[in-house]
Every structure is written in structure tokens, then in C-alpha cells.
Amino acid sequence: MFVVCFHNVLPGPLDVYDRQSSRLQTLRFVRDIDFIVRNLHPVSLPVMLEQLRAGRPDPKAVAITFDDGFRGVLDHAFPHLADRGIPASVFVVTSRLDPDSNPLFHFDEIELACRLTRRRRYLKEDILGTLPLPMASAFGRAWTLKRIKRRLKVLPEEERREWHRRILETLGVTPEECRAAARGNEKYQTLSPGDLRTLIDAGWTAGSHTRSHRTLSRLSPDELRDEINGSRDDLERHLGIRDIPIAYPYGDAAHISEDVQRTAERAGYSCGLTMIPGANGSDIDRFALRRMEFWQLRKAVG
């Protein structure tokens, strides 16, 4: 049984930064979904969990999921899935459900700093121990963005925050400038509680992507509990739901741990999803469910 992960879906056109940020053009998303419909059996995540618990996994079943909770999921993905009768799951960063919260994810702020910077010379400073990073073209800055994000997400949280501050300072862009640039741009808009209720009423599952999308394996025990338990509390408070799955941010082996999985289990989640590719059988730990991007799913299906 497969689980596939998407992020944001937008009408396009997309640029080099978008492609580094897991944004997908609507027409491409429709082609991907049509491939899934032709070759697999789309089911909801709760149905898949029931099949796993009963020991009757369907080897061609696939659950469709979206991470981060971007508004494009409702505006541009939901209509096409609804037309095909396919429910999906959306995993939201619950601090964004508060209307007074910071309007940007930390990784989107780094992206916008790379977009806005006037710097065109190589970054020769010791930026996270990387080689000098190109800045002369949009392609070079997008490549630099990818390298920076890859390094930031494996740092201990306190160190990550300090590097985040230093990177914006090096690029000569302020958080206020990033927020101003994002205002009104649908690439950065996230789902409201009302939007989520629309999806839930249509048969979708709402889940946690933690409170602030930090790397769980790099947090202290108290921070870990706040991210996991607090996010569940947020969803219950905003949406009145209790049967809640969690998708671990980033989700590779370096970003999660046995302690992370057991914390999610103790918090009362229905399951935990990684980004470790592979199929799920009856013997899978339901707090270490395998999940993959579409290109990996297509390769697995053949």
C-alpha cells in the first residue's frame, strides 16, 4: 500500500524558485492524478489504516496527501480530486491557523530573501560550511536556496535560528521585506480553519504537520512535546476533530527518531507518516508509515 505526498498546487507559470520549493503546476498535477487513477486504487488514509489493521492490505491502494497546508490545495487540487471522487489528507502547520501568527514559514522567508536580494556576487562567507554559493542569476540563487535549506533542516534548533538570522543579514533582506513581498501572493497563503472544514465536509482528512515545521529530531524533549502534543491540541480546538494523523516535517531518517515516533503515539495520533519511500504492509509500524513523492511512486509502480 502506497502513500504519495504533494505540497502546493498552482495554476502557473512556475519559475526556478517554485520548482525548488515543491510547487506543482495544476496541469502537471492533473496528469499525475490521472496516472494514479489508471494504475492504482486511491483510498482515504483512514481506509488504508483500517486495511492495515485488519491485515488485508491492498497492494495497489494509494492514499494521497498534501503537506504544509497551502491554500492552493483547496483552490487548485481539490476540484480535480472531487471530480474523480478521490478524498485526500492535508497536513497543516497549526501555528498558521491563528490569524495573528507569522504569515510566513521560515523556509519561505529564506526563499523570499533569495528572490529579493540585490547581491550578485558569490557568497564567500562561511555559510553553513558550504562552498561559495552562486548569486549572479535566478538559477544560481535558486540553487543556493536549495543548498541552504538542505543544511538548515538538519541543524539543532537554536543553531538553525541563528543561521537563519545571519543568512538574511548576509543577503541584505529583512523579515519585514519578506512579509511584504509575500502579502497577497497565493504561493505563500495557507488554509484557514474554515477552508479546512470545507475539505473535511467533502471527506478529506486533516492532520498535523506540527506547530511550526521544525526538525523534530533536533528538538529538546520539551520542544518536541510542544510541537507534537500542542499541534494536536490546536487541531482539536480549531476543528473539533480527534482522529488525527501526523506527518513529520521533512520526514527522512535524519529528521525523525524512535523518540519522535513514540511521542506521536503517546499523544494519541492515529498514525505517523515519514518521507522514507516504500510500500506499507501489515507489519509496518503505523508511526513509521512509508511515503513518497510522485516520481518515486511512478517508478515503484513501473
C-alpha positions in Angstrom: 0.0 0.0 0.0 1.4 3.4 -1.0 1.1 6.9 0.3 2.1 9.8 -2.1 3.0 13.3 -1.0 2.3 16.6 -2.8 2.7 20.1 -1.5 1.3 23.2 -3.2 -0.6 23.3 -6.5 -0.7 26.5 -8.5 -2.0 27.5 -12.0 1.4 28.6 -13.0 3.6 29.5 -14.7 6.3 28.4 -12.3 9.8 29.6 -12.0 13.1 28.1 -10.8 12.4 29.0 -7.2 9.0 27.3 -7.4 10.5 24.1 -8.6 12.9 24.1 -5.7 10.0 24.6 -3.3 7.9 21.6 -4.3 5.2 23.7 -6.1 3.4 21.9 -8.8 1.5 23.4 -11.8 -2.1 22.4 -11.9 -1.9 20.7 -15.4 1.0 18.6 -14.2 -0.9 17.7 -11.0 -3.8 16.5 -13.1 -1.6 14.3 -15.2 -0.1 12.8 -12.1 -3.6 12.1 -10.6 -4.7 10.6 -13.9 -1.7 8.2 -13.8 -2.7 7.2 -10.2 -6.3 6.6 -11.2 -5.2 4.4 -14.2 -2.7 2.3 -12.3 -3.7 2.2 -8.6 -6.7 2.3 -6.2 -7.0 5.7 -4.5 -8.3 5.4 -0.9 -8.5 7.7 2.0 -5.8 7.5 4.7 -8.4 6.2 7.3 -9.5 3.4 4.9 -5.8 2.4 4.4 -5.3 2.3 8.1 -8.3 0.1 8.6 -7.0 -2.3 5.9 -3.6 -2.4 7.6 -5.1 -3.1 11.0 -7.3 -5.9 9.6 -4.3 -7.5 7.9 -5.8 -7.2 4.5 -3.6 -4.6 2.7 -4.4 -3.9 -0.9 -1.1 -3.8 -2.8 -2.5 -1.3 -5.3 -4.1 1.1 -2.8 -2.7 4.6 -2.6 -3.5 7.4 -0.2 -3.0 11.0 -1.5 -1.6 13.5 1.0 -0.5 17.2 0.9 2.0 18.7 3.4 2.2 22.3 4.8 -1.5 23.2 4.2 -1.2 25.7 1.4 -4.3 27.4 0.1 -3.5 26.1 -3.4 -4.6 22.7 -2.3 -8.2 23.9 -1.9 -8.2 26.2 -4.9 -6.4 24.1 -7.5 -6.1 20.4 -6.3 -9.4 19.8 -4.6 -11.7 20.5 -7.6 -9.8 17.9 -9.7 -9.8 15.3 -7.0 -13.5 16.0 -6.2 -14.4 15.4 -9.9 -12.8 12.0 -9.6 -14.3 11.1 -6.3 -10.9 11.0 -4.6 -10.6 12.1 -0.9 -7.1 13.1 0.3 -5.4 14.2 3.5 -3.9 17.6 4.2 -1.3 18.1 7.0 -1.2 21.6 8.4 1.3 23.6 10.5 -1.1 24.6 13.2 0.5 27.9 14.3 -0.7 29.1 10.9 -4.3 28.6 11.9 -4.1 31.6 14.2 -4.8 34.7 12.2 -2.3 36.7 14.3 0.5 34.2 13.5 3.6 35.0 11.5 2.4 34.9 7.8 5.5 33.1 6.5 7.1 29.7 7.1 10.8 30.0 8.0 11.8 28.3 4.7 9.6 30.6 2.7 11.3 33.6 4.3 14.7 32.2 3.2 13.3 31.8 -0.3 12.0 35.3 -0.5 15.3 36.6 0.8 17.0 34.9 -2.1 14.4 36.3 -4.5 14.7 39.9 -3.1 18.4 40.2 -2.5 20.4 42.6 -4.7 23.6 40.7 -4.1 25.0 39.2 -7.3 28.5 38.1 -6.2 29.2 34.7 -4.8 28.5 34.2 -1.2 32.1 33.6 0.1 31.3 33.8 3.7 31.2 30.6 5.7 27.5 29.9 5.0 27.0 26.6 6.9 30.3 25.2 5.7 29.2 25.1 2.1 31.3 26.1 -1.0 31.0 29.6 -2.3 27.4 29.9 -3.5 26.4 31.5 -6.8 24.2 34.6 -6.8 24.6 36.1 -10.3 21.4 34.6 -11.9 18.0 33.5 -10.8 19.1 29.9 -11.5 22.2 30.3 -9.3 20.2 31.9 -6.5 17.6 29.1 -6.6 20.5 26.5 -6.5 21.9 28.4 -3.5 18.5 28.4 -1.8 18.3 24.6 -2.2 21.8 24.2 -0.6 21.0 26.5 2.3 17.6 24.8 3.1 19.2 21.4 3.0 21.8 22.4 5.6 19.4 24.3 7.8 16.9 21.5 8.3 19.5 19.2 10.0 20.8 21.7 12.5 19.9 21.8 16.2 17.0 24.3 16.5 18.9 27.1 18.3 21.7 26.9 15.8 19.2 26.9 12.9 17.5 30.1 14.2 20.9 31.9 14.4 21.9 30.8 10.9 18.6 31.9 9.6 19.1 35.4 11.0 22.7 35.5 9.7 21.6 34.4 6.2 19.0 37.2 5.9 21.6 39.7 7.2 24.2 38.5 4.6 21.6 38.8 1.8 20.6 42.2 3.0 16.9 41.5 3.3 14.8 42.0 6.4 11.9 39.7 7.6 9.6 42.7 7.1 10.6 42.9 3.5 9.9 39.2 3.0 6.5 39.5 4.6 5.6 42.5 2.4 6.6 40.6 -0.7 4.5 37.6 0.3 1.4 39.6 1.1 -1.4 38.7 -1.4 0.8 36.2 -3.3 -1.1 32.8 -3.4 2.2 30.9 -3.4 2.5 31.6 0.3 -1.1 31.6 1.5 -2.2 28.8 3.8 -5.6 27.2 4.7 -7.8 28.8 7.3 -9.9 26.7 9.8 -12.9 27.5 7.5 -11.0 26.2 4.5 -10.1 23.0 6.4 -13.8 22.5 7.4 -14.7 22.7 3.7 -12.3 19.9 2.9 -13.3 17.8 5.9 -17.0 18.1 4.9 -16.0 16.8 1.5 -14.5 13.6 3.1 -10.9 14.8 3.5 -8.7 14.1 6.5 -7.0 17.0 8.3 -3.7 16.1 10.1 -0.8 17.7 11.9 2.4 18.8 10.4 3.4 20.0 13.9 3.2 23.6 15.2 6.0 25.3 13.4 7.6 22.8 10.9 10.9 22.3 12.7 13.1 19.2 12.5 11.8 17.0 15.3 14.9 15.0 15.8 16.8 18.2 16.7 14.5 19.4 19.4 14.7 19.2 23.2 12.1 16.8 24.9 10.0 19.8 26.0 10.1 21.4 22.5 9.3 18.0 20.9 6.2 17.6 23.1 5.1 21.1 22.4 5.4 20.6 18.6 3.5 17.2 18.6 1.1 17.4 21.5 0.4 21.1 21.1 -0.4 20.7 17.4 -2.9 18.0 18.2 -4.5 20.3 20.8 -4.6 23.1 18.2 -6.5 20.9 15.7 -9.0 19.8 18.3 -9.6 23.4 19.4 -9.9 24.9 15.9 -11.7 22.0 14.1 -13.2 19.8 16.8 -11.6 16.7 15.4 -10.0 13.8 17.3 -8.9 11.1 14.9 -5.8 12.9 13.7 -2.7 11.6 11.8 0.6 13.4 11.8 3.2 13.8 9.0 6.7 14.5 10.4 8.3 17.6 8.8 10.9 16.7 6.2 10.4 13.1 7.2 13.7 11.4 6.3 15.6 9.3 8.7 17.8 12.3 9.8 14.7 14.3 10.8 12.8 11.7 12.9 13.8 9.2 15.6 12.3 6.4 17.7 11.6 9.0 20.4 9.7 11.2 17.9 7.5 8.3 16.8 6.7 7.2 20.3 5.9 10.8 21.3 3.4 10.9 18.5 1.9 7.6 19.6 1.6 8.7 23.2 -0.1 11.9 22.1 -2.9 9.9 20.6 -2.4 10.3 16.9 -3.8 7.7 14.6 -0.5 7.2 12.7 2.7 8.9 11.7 3.9 9.4 8.2 7.6 9.7 7.1 9.1 10.6 3.8 11.1 7.4 3.6 10.0 5.8 0.3 8.5 2.4 0.1 5.2 0.4 0.4 3.4 -0.4 3.6 2.3 -3.9 4.6 0.6 -5.4 7.6 3.8 -5.5 9.6 4.6 -1.8 9.3 4.8 0.4 12.4 1.9 2.7 11.9 4.0 5.6 13.4 6.7 5.0 10.7 4.5 4.7 7.6 6.4 5.0 4.3 5.5 7.8 1.9 7.0 9.0 -1.3 6.9 11.8 -3.9 5.1 11.2 -7.2 8.2 10.4 -9.2 9.1 7.7 -6.7 5.6 6.3 -6.8 5.7 6.2 -10.6 9.0 4.3 -10.5 7.6 1.9 -7.9 4.5 1.2 -9.9 6.5 0.7 -13.1 
